Amino acid sequence: MNDRKPVMKRKPVATPAVAKAEPIDLVETSFAEVVGLIEQARQRAYQAVNSELVDLYWRIGEYINAKLAAAVWGEGVVDSLAQHLARTMPGQRGFTRRNLFRMRQFFEAYSTADKEVTALLTQLPWTHNLIILTQSKRSEEREFYLRLTVQEKWTSRELERQYSLGTFERAVLSPAKVSAALTQMHGAAAGASFKDAYSVEFLNLQDGHTEADLHKGLLGQLRTFLIELGRDFCFVGSEFPVQVGGRDFALDLLFFHRGLNCLVAIELKVDRFEPEHLGKLNFYLEALDRDVRKPHENPAIGVLLCASKDSEVVEYALSRSLSPALVAQYQTQLPDKQMLAAKLHEFYTLNAPGPDTESGSPAGQPPPRKKGSKA
């Protein structure tokens, strides 16, 4: 007799399908996209709140201005208003007597401006608006800094620096001088993407510095230098290799300008500009256009950044140049603001419209020069 029990066969248990794990880099990319969505929503919310706040300050300024202009209120009433707001709305800040008068000044400064200008106001924080309002001496200067701050997305600290540099005065008195080829290839507005002088006071360069000192300093402070160049500039490389024939060359700095859709080569010179410097720059531009530029990009632009230059020598040198190039100066110290202000006053006095000419000029631009006047 067989006492062994029959062995029961077990049915195979179905194993649940395990999802194939995504590579870590793909997962992190997905996470980054979610973070990006959150940041975008946060920025839109901040912009909406800021827009409402600036609009509120405008309307309060308009209201106070109307009351004072009609002699319904005296200035003492504004004091009472500030005290009333502090008492009835203790959690609200920013409605002191001084700030209320700032709101009135804000409204008065832009009440006659066109809609294109007033639309810029709500794109900037109140702090930026106050800096522009209190440090600008004329309407053209206010509009100049409004447009550039929105375009370049300057922080309040960088905006303060631009005032210290006299950016408006220098733009009026010394606009960038570019070759005719640059204008022909990239349009008349291309020159606005460049400056006649770039401030590198943040490098703290000493007298007698070498080209290597300048080059190393700019690389070490690349983020600050990019701000000085402009928001559309993107860094490509340093000592960028260029090979022509059997010889190797190195371009000091290479950037790409998104707005102009082209490479921008910068050659550094720690001495005075000499006409022969353009020859080497033209050589680099030709090499970039032939061997580096992509089919959809525009011709490369060259910038000679020199320690000093004679404007008349630069004009003569660029007049026959077939390359899109310009000569700029780097400045190691902050300019004398009083001297710039005096020159600007002289400029506007000399170029003030006469009785037989139309008054005014496009906002943000200097009036046309009269014959015989110099900046």
Secondary structure as the mmCIF struct_conf table of DSSP 4:
data_model
#
loop_
_struct_conf.conf_type_id
_struct_conf.id
_struct_conf.beg_label_comp_id
_struct_conf.beg_label_asym_id
_struct_conf.beg_label_seq_id
_struct_conf.end_label_comp_id
_struct_conf.end_label_asym_id
_struct_conf.end_label_seq_id
HELX_LH_PP_P HELX_LH_PP_P1 ARG A 4 PRO A 23
HELX_RH_AL_P HELX_RH_AL_P1 ILE A 24 ALA A 69
TURN_TY1_P TURN_TY1_P1 ALA A 70 ALA A 71
BEND BEND1 VAL A 72 TRP A 73
HELX_RH_AL_P HELX_RH_AL_P2 GLU A 75 THR A 88
TURN_TY1_P TURN_TY1_P2 PRO A 90 GLY A 91
BEND BEND2 GLY A 94 GLY A 94
BEND BEND3 THR A 96 THR A 96
HELX_RH_AL_P HELX_RH_AL_P3 ARG A 97 TYR A 110
TURN_TY1_P TURN_TY1_P3 SER A 111 THR A 112
BEND BEND4 ALA A 113 ALA A 113
HELX_RH_AL_P HELX_RH_AL_P4 LYS A 115 LEU A 121
TURN_TY1_P TURN_TY1_P4 THR A 122 GLN A 123
BEND BEND5 LEU A 124 LEU A 124
HELX_RH_AL_P HELX_RH_AL_P5 TRP A 126 GLN A 135
BEND BEND6 ARG A 138 ARG A 138
HELX_RH_AL_P HELX_RH_AL_P6 SER A 139 GLU A 152
TURN_TY1_P TURN_TY1_P5 LYS A 153 LYS A 153
HELX_RH_AL_P HELX_RH_AL_P7 SER A 156 LEU A 165
TURN_TY1_P TURN_TY1_P6 GLY A 166 GLY A 166
HELX_RH_AL_P HELX_RH_AL_P8 THR A 167 LEU A 173
BEND BEND7 SER A 174 SER A 174
STRN STRN1 VAL A 178 VAL A 178
HELX_RH_AL_P HELX_RH_AL_P9 ALA A 180 HIS A 186
HELX_RH_3T_P HELX_RH_3T_P1 ALA A 188 SER A 193
BEND BEND8 PHE A 194 PHE A 194
BEND BEND9 ASP A 196 ASP A 196
STRN STRN2 ALA A 197 SER A 199
HELX_RH_3T_P HELX_RH_3T_P2 GLU A 201 LEU A 203
HELX_LH_PP_P HELX_LH_PP_P2 LEU A 205 GLN A 206
TURN_TY1_P TURN_TY1_P7 ASP A 207 GLY A 208
HELX_RH_AL_P HELX_RH_AL_P10 GLU A 211 GLY A 220
TURN_TY1_P TURN_TY1_P8 GLN A 221 GLN A 221
HELX_RH_AL_P HELX_RH_AL_P11 LEU A 222 LEU A 229
TURN_TY1_P TURN_TY1_P9 ARG A 231 ASP A 232
STRN STRN3 PHE A 233 VAL A 244
TURN_TY1_P TURN_TY1_P10 GLY A 245 GLY A 246
STRN STRN4 ARG A 247 HIS A 257
TURN_TY1_P TURN_TY1_P11 ARG A 258 ASN A 261
STRN STRN5 CYS A 262 ARG A 272
TURN_TY1_P TURN_TY1_P12 PRO A 275 GLU A 276
HELX_RH_AL_P HELX_RH_AL_P12 HIS A 277 ASP A 291
TURN_TY1_P TURN_TY1_P13 VAL A 292 VAL A 292
TURN_TY1_P TURN_TY1_P14 PRO A 295 HIS A 296
BEND BEND10 GLU A 297 GLU A 297
STRN STRN6 ASN A 298 SER A 308
HELX_RH_AL_P HELX_RH_AL_P13 SER A 311 SER A 319
TURN_TY1_P TURN_TY1_P15 ARG A 320 ARG A 320
BEND BEND11 SER A 323 SER A 323
STRN STRN7 ALA A 325 GLN A 331
BEND BEND12 THR A 332 GLN A 333
HELX_RH_AL_P HELX_RH_AL_P14 LYS A 337 LEU A 350
TURN_TY1_P TURN_TY1_P16 ASN A 351 ASN A 351
TURN_TY1_P TURN_TY1_P17 PRO A 355 ASP A 356
BEND BEND13 THR A 357 THR A 357
BEND BEND14 PRO A 362 PRO A 362
TURN_TY1_P TURN_TY1_P18 ALA A 363 GLY A 364
BEND BEND15 GLN A 365 GLN A 365
HELX_LH_PP_P HELX_LH_PP_P3 PRO A 366 LYS A 370
TURN_TY1_P TURN_TY1_P19 LYS A 371 GLY A 372
#
